[in-house]
Amino acid sequence: MRDDKQLLVLTHLSQLLTYVTGFGGLIVPLIIWATQKDKVLKMDAHGKQIINFQISIFIYAILCIPAVLLLGLGIIALLIIGVIALVFPVLNAIKTSNGEPINYPLTINFIK
C-alpha cells in the first residue's frame, strides 16, 4: 500500500461535482474508493465515510421534499443541507492534507 494524501484530498473534493453535474459527487468518490481502497493507505476508511455522507445527504434532501410542500420549512432545511454538503468536503480535504482525522456530521453509517 502506498500513502497518497493527494488522492485522498481529491476524493473528498470530488464530492463537489454534485454542484456541477448534479450527481457526480457520489459516483466519482465511489469509483475512486472502489478501485483504490486496497492500494492507497486510509482510502478504505475515507471512502466509506464519504459514501456514507453522500447517501445521508441524499436521503435528507429527499425527506425535505414533503416538508417543502407542507410548510415551506423544507426550503430552509435544503439550504442548510446544501451548505453542509459544500463546506464539509472542503474542510475534510484540508484536514486530510494536514494529516488530521476527518469528520462528516449527520452521517448514517450504511457501509461499515
BELQUICOR-V441064 format. One line per field, one symbol per residue. phi: phi as a letter, one per 30 degrees, with the letter a starting at -180 (. if undefined). psi: psi as a letter, one per 40 degrees, with the letter a starting at -180 (. if undefined). burial: # if it has 16 or more other C-alpha atoms within 10 Angstrom, else .. A space follows every 10 residues. Layout:
phi: ???
psi: ???
burial: ???
This chain:
phi: .ccbdddddd dddddddedc cjbddcdddd dddddcdccc didddddddd dddddddddd ddddeddddd bidddddddd dddddcdddd edddddddic dcacdhccdd cc
psi: iihgdddddd dddededded deeeeddddd dddddededh hedddddddd dddddddddd dddddddddd eedddddddd ddddeddddd dddddddeei iihhifhhgd h.
burial: ....#.#### ########.. ...####### .##..##..# ####.##### #######... #..##.#... ...##.##.. #...##.### ####.##... .###..##.. ..
